[in-house]
Amino acid sequence: MGLSYQGRCLPCHDARFISSKKYHPWRLIGWTAWQGFIRHSIRPQRLTTRQPDTTYSAMPTLLIPGWLGSGWSYNQLIDYWQTDDVAEKRLTVVVGVTGHIKVRGDWDNEAKNPLIQVIFANNIADFNVHTRDLIRVLTYLHTHYGITAYNAVAHSWGGNAMLNILFSDKVQQLPKLQKLVLLGVPVNEGIINQTLPFSSWPRIQTPQYRKLVANRHCLEHQPQVQITHFYGAVADARGDGETGFAEALALEPLVKDSPVTLTSVKCPGMTHTQLHRSLSMSQRIAKVLWQAGD
């Protein structure tokens, strides 16, 4: 049984992690409160009708937050989609700090554009940790729900984690990715050179980027993958305030001459946060995933 605070049970795996660190009681209380906050997710709402401009299927879409992300990262988008009867949330998957997976909700195989919201309890870990977490999640979904194909929406470092999977030999052992929507992902993070054209190889490449370059052969086995990368452009900035154009557009040479398709979409006026919360972005993402109209 897990540790408890005011009658609320802290998951066993997380509790053992906290205990092993010899946390002061007040830190434990703070941890519990913080975990309650980041794990808060919007409730599922059943579709009441079907929109004529929307294509419905049983293929799930995973919603993957970035660094410091939480349930709040996608609550707004989920609310928009459920209110408009475009998609409905079915599962919340919480990955504990030790990698333990806890699932809330119920699953069926009906064609309702099901949403699976992913939450990382250790939301300050880097994208390499979350890459391992996502592999666990995808394996779990396949084993427990028979999911063999999926779409994904990933913000910032969550997108870096998805690219790590896409550019990995392990990808062939996982459910097949179909459509990947990236939101302000710093593919070549920290490199701010603006050398044109962006479709050519960056003059400066981070170790993470060089790793993706070395694994480009993995794309040859994934001709079904379609990537749409939305990147923000705020006034007087070469990016969305956090991810620069050069960081985001470094994805283009990585997929060039591969069977994977990529569409990069500049979003004037969109900040890093607005990319995963605004109404206009919910409509644009829905159009990509489910062919919904504006």
N, C-alpha and C positions, 0 to 999 in steps of 0.2 A: 504494500500500500504506500502511496506517496505521502510526502509531508503535506500538512494542511494549514490553512490560514483562514480563520473565520469561517470554518466549515467547508471551504473550497479546497479540493485536493490538487496538489501540485503533482503533475505526472511523475511517476516513479523514476524514470530515467533522468529527468531534469533534476529531481530532488537529490538523487545520489550525486549528480554532478555538483550541485550547490554544496552539499555536505562535504564532499571531497575537498572543496576549496576552503573549508572552515569559515564560512560566511558568518558574520555577526548577525544576530536575529533581525536587527533593523534592515540589514542588507537583504536578508531573506524576504522580509516584507516588501522591500522595494522591488526585488526581483519578481516576486509574485504579482505585484501590481503592474509592473512593466509588461510581464508576460500576458496578463489579462488584457492589457491595452492593445498589444500588437496582434493578439490572436482574435480580437473582435472582428467578426465578419458578418456581412449582410446575410439575412435569412433567405432561403430559397423561396421563390414565388412561382407557382405553376402558371404556365401559359393559359390564357383564357380564350385566345383567338390566334389565327395565323395571318400574317401580313402577306398580301399578294406579291410584294416585291422582294420577299425573302425566301431563300432556299433552305429547307429544313432537313437535317439529317441526324443520325445518332452519333456522329463523330464528335468526341469531346474536344473542348478547347481549354488548355491549361493556361492559367493566368499567373505569371511569374514575376515577383517584385524584384527590385534592385537592392542595393546596399541601404541599410536602415529601413527597408520596406516592411510592410505589415499587412494585415487584413485591410487596413484603410487605403492601401495603395490602389486597390481596384473596386472598393465598395461603391464608389460613385458610378463607374462604368457599368458595373453589374446592375445597379439600380436603374440606369437609363435603359439597358437592354431588356430587363425584366418588365419594366413599366410599358415599354413599347411592344412587348410580346415578340421580341426578336430572338431571344435565347433565355434559358433558365438555368440557374445555378443548381447543381446536384450534390457536389461534394466539396468539403473543405479538408485539405490535406495539410496537417501540421507536422513539420519535421523537427523533432526535438534536438537539443544541443548535442546529443550523442548519436544522432542519426535515426533514432526511433521514430516510427511513423504512426500517427494517430489520425483516424479519419472520422469526420462527422458527415451525416447526410445519408441518403439512400440512392441507389443506382438502378436504372432500368435501361433497356436498349431501345427506347422509343425515340423517334426522330424529332427532337425538340432543341437541337443545338445546345447540348448540355455543357455547362461551365464547371471547371474544376479549379478552385482557388487554392493556390499553394502558399503556405506561410512558413518562413524559416524562424524557429525560435531563437537561433543564433544569427540575428539579422545584421550583425556587424562583422561577420566572417567575410572573407574575400570570395570572389567568384569561383576560385578553384575548389573551395570547400563546398559551395553550393552546386558545383558540377557533380560532385559525388552524391550530394543529397538528391539531386534531380534524377540521377541514374537509379537510386533506390526507389524514388517515387514512381518512375516509369516501370520498373520491374514489379513493384507492388501492384500497380494498376493492371498490369498484364496478368499477374498471377491470381489476383482476387476478383477481378471484374472482366477478364478476358479481353481487355482493350488491346487492339493490334495496330491502330492508327490514330493519329491525333493532330490537332492544330495547336499552336502556342502563341501567346502574346507575352512579350518579355521586355521589361523596362530596364535601361541602364545596365548595371552589372548582371542582372538576371539574363540579359541578352548575351553578355559575354559567356555566361555559364552554358547557355543553349548552343552557342557557337563552338564551345569546347566539345560538346557532345556531337555536334554535327561533323566536326573535323576530328573524329575519333574512330578507330576500328571497332570500338565497343558498340557503335550505333547500330550495327547490323544485328545485334542481339536484343535490341529494344523495339518497342512499338514504332511503326514508321511515321516519321514526321511528314505532314503534307504541306500545310501553310504555316509560315513563321512570320509574325508581325513583330518587328523590332521598334522600340521607342527610345530614341536618343541614346544609342549604344556606343560607348567609346571603344571602338574596335582596336584602335592603335592608341591607347590611352596615354595622355601626357605629351603627345607629339603635336605641337601647334604649328609646325611649318605649313604654309599655305601654297606650296608649289603646285602649279597647275600643269597638266590636267589631273584631277583627282583619280581618274581611272588608271593612272600609271602607278607603279610601285612607290610607296613612300620612301623618301630619301633616308629618313631615320626610322628604324623599326625597333619596337620594344621586344624583349625576350618572349613575351606572350604572343606578340604578332608573328614573330619568326617561327614559333611553334605551330601556328595556324598555317603559315606558308609551307612548312615541312609536311603538313598532313593534308594538303589539298587533294591528294589522290583519293581520300575517303569520299569525296563528293561524287566520284564516278559511279558509285553504287546507289546514288540517291537522285535519280532523274525526276522523281515525283515532287521534290521540294521546291516550293515557291516562296521566296522571301520578299517582304515589303518592309523597307526601313524608313520610318518617318523620323525626320530630324528637325528640331526647332531652330528658329532664327529670330532672336529678339533684336530690338533696335540697338544700333551701335555696338553690336557684338557679332563675332564670327562663330556663332553657335547658339545654344539655347540657354546660356548662362552657366552651364556646367560641362556639357559635351560640345566640343568644337567641331566645325565642319570637317576638318582634316581627320579628326579622330573617328567620326562617323563614316565618312566616305571612303575610308581605307578598306572597307569591306568590298568595294567594287572590283579591284584587281584580284582579290582572293577567289571570287567566283567566276571571273572572266574565263571564257573557254571551257567551262565545266557544264554539265547538264543541268545544274541548279540555276533557276532564274532569279534575278534580283531586280527590284524596282525601288529606286531611292526617291523619296518624296520630301521636298523642302516644305516646311510649315511656317510661314511668316507669322511672327507675333507669338509663337508658342514657346513657353519656357519649359525647362526640364520637367517640372511638376505638372504643368498643364497637359503635357503629352499623354498622361495616363489618368487624367481626371476631367477634362473638359467635355462638354456636350458635343462640340463639333468633332473632336477626335473619336468619340464613341461612334458617331455616324460614319466616319471614314474607315475606322477599323471594321465595323459591321459590314460595310460594303465589300471590303477585301475578303472577309471570312465567309460571309453568307449572302453575298450579292444583294445586299439591301440597298435601297435607294437613299438618296440624301434626305 
